[in-house]
Amino acid sequence: MKKIRLAIVRQKYRPDGGAERFISRALEALDSDELELNILTRQWSGEPRPNWHVHICNPAKWGRVSRERGFAEAAKRCWQREQFDLVQSHERIAGCDVFRAGDGVHRVWLEQRARIDTPWQRWLTSMSGYHRYVLAAEEAMFHSSSLKKIICNSAMVMNDIIRCYQVPADKFALIYNAIDSSSFYPSSSEQRQLARERLSLPDEACALIYVGSGFERKGLRQAIAAIAATDRYLVVVGQDKHQPKYLAYANSLGCRQRIRFVGIQKDVLPFYHAADGLILPTLYDPFPNVILEAMACGLPVITSQTCGGAEFIEPGIQGYVCDALDLKTLTELAAAIPLRHRRPDMGLAARERVKECTPARLSSELTELYRQLLED
């Protein structure tokens, strides 16, 4: 059987990034005799297998717009030269066969960000050359005659694209991310105790975990405010250049001593094991992998209505959902998360909910999609 020569386009591979973790899991799931995998990227820091082919597209850049446009043009030249069977882009580049909307819709992100921006910040955004470029590239890609399919990892993103760009419904494939439930699993009592000792968390304290870089978009300020009025602890996994601002905010609310900033972690599992629930009141997120990871670890989830992961949560069963900026409700929900070893029902329901999201299922759905596209 002839191999499918598949190209996956992602500007920069960053091991801690959610989109990059999807790519890693997808590539591992798709690594078979049926596919020749090609990665078009500006920078690759992973460990490709022998039958992976990495194409570095790294033209000179002089700013954000130059960076975006330069990579788009270089990647397009590469896939036109190589004549791949299918090109799946994770970047907004017109001319690809398949676009995976893992970063969501830029127009919707700007709508949500406007909720927390000052009038001056909103004006600056409207004048930004970068945002104008991304919006134009987004529109050109969604209206490109070359675009055969759009992969969405949540119905929320699919509906956002239809609303903003009037794309026909038959162009979408809803394919959820995968999680390996054998790699992310609930802790034993010994694992929980050891993880908590390392973080200096009291045995009977309820601890929530926040995982993500880009603190403003993912709602760390709201998470801090939510635990401030309770007795909950907060473990923050991730980094942001504005971290001192969040430390000062926690100090102003009198809860700094109950927050543990641990930075980016290559192995997040012990931190999930130390926690009783995940809190991610993100302003906008298509479907963060951390929700699947936490649920697989037996943790109930608090997240927002503008997070695709909310589609996996029945309120009161696997966790809770509310508006990202509703601090009163977030505080109530943080207080409602039980100690996992005392009341494990919500965590068990969360793990059960994601068991179907296996790498094998992801591989099957993607491979079938590619076959259909090639046949058509």
N, C-alpha and C positions, 0 to 999 in steps of 0.2 A: 504494500500500500504506500502510495506517495505521501511523503511527509508534508504537513502544512508548515509553510515558512511564516511564522508569526513574529511580528515586530511589536514590542511594547515600548512606548515612548514616555519617559519620565525625566524631567530636567535634572533633578538632583536626588540621589539615593541617600537618605539619612536614616540610619537604622532605627531611631526612636520615633520616626514619623508614622502616623497612622496609614497614610496612602502607601508608604514604602513597605510597611508590614503586610498590607494586602498584597502588594506585588510579590513579596517574598513567598507568601503562602500560596498565591496563585501559581507562581512559577514552580514551586515544589509539587503542587498538585498536578500541574500540567506536564511535568517532566516525564515524558513517555516516548515510546517509539513512533507515535503518531505526529509528534511536533518537533520542529526545529525552532528553538527559542532564541530571539534576538532582542537585546535591550539597547535602546538608543537613549543616551544620557549624557549630560554634561560632566557628571562626576559619579563614579561608582565606587563604593567602599564595602561592597559585600564580597562574598566568596562564591563566584560562579562555578557551576559544575562543568565538567569537560565538554558537554554538548550545548552549553550556553555560549552565545556569541555576543560580546559587549562592543558596541560601537560608540566611541567617544565623540560627541559633537560639542566642542567647547570653543566657540569663536570668542574673540576679544569683546569686552563689554565696557561701557562707560557710564552706566547707570541702570536703574531698574527697567526702563523701557527698552534700552539697548540690549539688556540681558535677555528679556523675554522675546523680543523680535529676533535677535541673533540666533538664539537656540531654535526657535520655530523654523527659521529659514534653513539652518544647518541640518536639522532633523528631517525636514522635507526633502532636501537635496539627497540625503542619505537613503531615505526609503524609495525615492524615485530611481536612484542609481542601482540599488540592490534588487528592486522589483519583487518585494515580498508579496506573499499571497494575501495577507491581511495585515493592516496596520492598526493597532489599538493604541490610541493616545490617552494619556492621563493629563495632558496639557491641552489648552484651548488652541488647537492648530487646525485651521480649515484644510481639508483635503484628506484627512484620515478616514478609514473605513468605519472604525468603531471608536466611540468616545466613551470612556468611563468617567462618569461625573462624581468621582470620589471626593472632590473638593467642593461639590455643591454648585450653586448658582451665584456668581459674583454679585449680580444685581440684588439678589435677596439678602446676601450678607451685608451689603451697603444699607439696605432698608433696615435691617436689624441693628446695625451699628449706629445708625442715626438716632436710635432710641436713647443712647447714652452719650452721644456727642453734644457738645455745645453748638450754638448757631455758627460760631466762628469755625469750629472743626468741620461742620457740615459744608460750609462754603469752601474751605480748603479742599475737601474731598471732591466737590463738584468741579474744582479747577485743576485737580491733579492729572498730570499727563499719564501717569501710570494707570490710574483707575479708568481713564478714558480709553487707553489702549486695551486693557483687559476686557472692558465692556464691548468694545468694537470687535475684538477677537472672538469673544464669546458668541456674539450675534452672528458673525460671519461663519463660524464653525457650525452652529445649529442650523443655519440656512444653506449650508454647502450641499451641492448636488452629489458630492462624493460620500457623504455620511449615510451609512446604511443602518446603523444601529447605535443606540445610546444605552449603555449599561448603567443602571442606577442601583445603589445599595439600600435605597429606602423609597417607599411610595411618596414620602414627603418631597424628596428631590424631584421625582418624576412629575408630580403635580406642580412644583415650582417652575420647572422648565416649560410645561404646557401653558401655564398662566403667563409667564414672561415672554415667551417666544413663539407661542402658537404652533408647537411641533406636533404633528399627528401622533396619536396614541400608539399606532402600530410600529412606530420606530423605536419603542422602548423594550428593554429586557430588564426585569426586576430580578436581580441576583444578589442575595445577601452575602456578606462576608462569611468566611469560615473561621472556626475555632477548633483547635485540637483539645478535646476534653480530657485527654490523657496527660497533656502537658499543663493544663490549668485545671486544678481540682481543689476541693475543699481541704482545709488543713486538718490534721489530727490534733488532738489536744496538746501533744508534745511540740508539734510544729508551731502551733499558735503561741504557746508559752515562750518558746525560743525567739520567735519573731518579735514578740512584744517586749521581751527583755532587752533586745538590741535597740529598741526605740524608746525604752523607758516609759512604756505605757502600763498603767495600773491594771492588774488582772481583771477587775470588775468594772472597768471604765469602757463605755461604748465608744469605739473609734470608727470614724468614717475616713475613707481614702479618696483622694482627688488625684487623677492621673492625667497629665497633659501639659504641653508647653504652649505658650501663647495664652497667658493667664487672663487677659482681658476678654478674649473671645470665648474662652471655655468657662468663664464665670467664677474664677477663684475669689474675687471680692465678695460675691454673693455667698459663696460657700463659707468664707470666714465669718460673715455677718450672721449666717444661719447657726453656726455652732457657738457664736459668742454669747447668745442669750440662753444657752443650754449648758449641760455639763459634759457635752461631747468633746472628744479629741479629734484632731484632724491631721492626717498624714498626707503631705503634698509631694507627689512624685512628678518631677518635671523641672524645667528651668525657664527663666524669662529675664531679660536684661533689666526689667523694672521690679525685680524681686524686693529690693529695699523698700519700695513704696508699699508693698503688701505687708512686709514686716511692720512698718510704721502703722499701717491701718489696724493690724491685729493688736499692736500695743495700745492704740487709742481706744480699742474696744475692751481691753483688759483680758484678752484670751490668748496672748502670745505664748504663755507657758503651756498651753494645751495644743500647740501646733508644732509639727515636726516637718521641716523642709529638708528633703533628702536628695534633691537634685534628680538628674536623669539616671535611671538604673537599667543596666543591661538585663538583669534578671528581676522582673517585677513581682514574681510569684511570692517571695517571702513577705512582701508588703501587703499583698492581698490577704495572705494568711494571718496577718496581724489585725486585720480590719473586720468590722461587723457589717459594713455596707459601703457602697460607692456613692459619692455625691458629685454630680457634674451638671450644674445649672448653666449649660452652655448657651450663649446668645444665638449661635447658629452652628450646627454640625451635622453633616449628612448622615453619618452613622459611625461613630468612633469605635474602633476595635476594642477600646478599654471596657466598653459596656459588655461585650461578649466575654472578654477575659474575666471580668468581675463576676458575671452571672455563672460562668463555668466553675468559678471558685466558690460558688455557693453564697454569693453576696447579693442581697436586695439592692436595687438601684434607685436613687433619686435623680431625675433629670428633667429637662425642659420640654415644652411642646415644640420647640424649634430644633429638636434633636431627633434624627431618624430612629435612634435607638428606642424612643418612646413607643414605637410600634410593637416592641417585644414585651411591653410592660402593661399588665392589667392592674390598675391602682388597687393597692392593698393585697395583691397576690404575689407579684414579683418585685414590687417596689412602688414608687409614686411618681407622678408627673404633674408639673405646674408651670406657670410662666417663669421665665428665667429671672425676671426682675421683681417677682412677688416675694419680698423678703419675709413678710409675715407668714405666708404659707410654707416657704422653705424652712423657716425655723420650726414650725409645727411638725413638718415631715422629718426633719433631722431628729427631733425628739421622739418620733414614733418608731424609728429603727430600733429593733431589739438587740440585745446581746445574742450573738449567733449561737453560742453554746447553750444558752438558756432556752431560746425559742428559734429553732432552725427552719421552721416551716417556709418562711418567705424565701430563704436562701435555697432550700431544696427545690422549690417551685421555679426559681430563677435558673438553676442548673438544668432542670428538666426542659425548660423552654428552649435552651440553646443546643440541646443534644443533637437536633436535626441539622445543625449548621456545620457539617463535617467537611474536611478538605476533599473527601471523595465526592460529596455532593457538589461542591464548587467546581471540581474538575469536570464532572459529568455535565453540568449545566453550561460551562464555558465551551467545552469541546463540542457539544451539540449545537450551540449557537454558531461556532465557527464553521461547522459542517454545513449548516443551513445556509449561511452566507455564501459559502463557496459554491454550493449547488445552485443557489439563486443567480 
